[in-house]
């Protein structure tokens, strides 16, 4: 498991080290100094001294001597009591001290009896012949500890640099590269939790930025293609209209029948331009309406019947048969947008159907969605165009281009259906023709 340390934890540990290390070094230094300087003798008499330097007429007594010996043994002290004539009355040396160990006299106290000094008590501390060796060992230990502290500090600084400073520098370089439109930042790894979170956020931002840049480039390309196609499709009928009118006005066409024929063709080209502009207007209007969709409870069967009636003229003109098999259901739809979407699909099927052909319209609920299927008997769609047919200005097949259609109808249908949370797809039928399948979210049946 790859655990990440929080930057707060690292900073807390560093702060504690800044507080503890100076105290530790100071304590070690004091210990070292204490080893360098021999212990100072006691400067003030202890409480037990007073009990022995003032004696009564019964001194020397066994009781006094017994009490002094107990204290000397208990406290591991070196005590000598010397009488005025120079005779040693009492002598004690701790058991763990060697015979030849040098004694340093710390204090001497006069033992007074009736205002007269009768003896002298010497309170001595043994010298430490092991002191130099001990101090030397402690000095080596102190040096090792200080070296360890310095090493740990250097290790900590290296860790902070490798897992905080260096990743942030790499991140800064990556941001600089983005401003220069170089969107390939190097991988950044760190054991610091916050640095990794920042890196992940930056990676996500960079990925989204690349996606937006690609989408913008694609939109600019589509826009240029869209405008060039619009200009081309408008220029063709306009050029024909201009030619017909020039022929009439310049006197090239003299007979009334030919003038009437030219005027009829001019009117047809004018209607064609009007149709192209209407499609363009519907496309832009659809872009707006899909952002402000207003759904209502809409029964699907009346919607389909109304749709077929609106295209009755085109259906009768080709003597087509519309076969419907619709399961009754009520969906939440924006009626205007959905009518426009289905009208474009059915009009496309009518446009490419042969005379006396059949168009099938089916509708049924299936696995939390409602499916509409429209199948014609036309020439079908090139397999390479099946994925592109719903993009603006794309037409299904060369055999379907004979009607000089601008290629916005199916794009409008796709937009309107997507605004309802649905999808549309095109397939070639097994025998002939194309099939359009629309799936819409299935809401509660009212």
C-alpha positions, 0 to 999 in steps of 0.5 A: 500500500502506497501511503502518502504523508500529509504536508501538515504532518511533515511540517509538524515533525519538522517544527518538533525537530526544531524545538527538540534538537536544540534542547537535546544538544544543549542538554548533551553539552551540559552533560559534557561540561559536567564531565569536564569539571569535577563535582564541587564539594558541598558548600553548606553543612548537611543536617546530620553534621549538627548532630555530631559537632556539638557533644555533651560531657558523655562524649565520646560515647558508643551511641554517638559513634554508632550513629555516625557510622550508620550515616557514613555507610548509608551515604557512602561517605569518607569520614575521619574523626581525629582527636586533638592529640592527633589520634584517629578516633574514627575512620570510614571509607566506602567499600567500593573504593580502592586502598590507594585511591586519593582523597580530597578533603572537602570540609572539616568541622570542629567537635565542641564540648563545653566550648572547647574543641575536643576533636576534628571531623573531616568530611572527604570525597574520593577523587575519580581516577576514571574521570578522564576515561569517562569524559573521553567516552562521553565526548565520543558519544556526544560527537556521534549524536551530533553527527546523527542529528546533522545527518537526519536534518540533511536527510529531512531536507533532501526528502522535502526537496525531492517530494515537495520542492522538485515536484512543484518546480516540475509543475511550474515548468509544465504550466509554463509549457502550457502557456507556450502551447506545449501540452505534454507535461512530464509525470510528477510523483511525490510521497506528499499527499497535498502535492499529489492532489495538486498534481492530479488536479493539474493533470485533470485540468491539462487533459480537459484543456487539451479536450477543449482545444481539440473541440475548439479546433473541430468547431472552427473546422466545422464552422468553416465547412458549414459557411463554405457549404452554405455559400456554395449551396446558395450560390448555385441557385442564385447563379441559375436565377441570375442567368434566367433573369439576364436572358429575359431582360437582355432580350436573348429570350424572345418567345413568350413561352420561353420567357414563361419557362425561364420565369418558372425556373427562376421561381423554382430557384428562388423557392430553393434558396428560401428552403435553404435559408429556412433550414439554416434558420431552423438549425440555429433556432434548434440550437437555442431551443435545445438549451431552453427545453420545456417538456409536457406529458405527450401521448406518442400515438397522436404525435405520430399521427399529426406528423404523418398528416403534416407530410401528407402531400409528399406521401401522396405525391410519391404514392407511398404507404405508411405502415404504423405499429405504435405502442401507446405510451405517454412521454415527457417531451418538448412537442415542438422539438420532437415534432421537428426531429421526427418530421426531418427523419420521416421527410428524409425517408420520403425523399429517398423512397421509390414511387409506390414504396412503403415506410414502416413506423414502429414504436415500443417500450423496451428496458427503461426506454421507448424506441421509435423505428422508421424504415424506408425502401430507398438506396440506403446509406454508405457504411462509411457515412453511418457515423457521420450522417448526423453531422451538419452538411453531411449527406448519406450517399451520393445516390441521395444527393440528387435532391440538392439537400443541404444536410441540416435536417438530420443534424437538427433531429440529433440535437433535438433528440439529445436534448431529451436525453435520447439517442439516434442511430442509422442502419442499413436494412437487410434487404434495402433502404435505411432504418433510423432508430430513436431511443428516448428515456422511459418515464412513468406511464400516466 
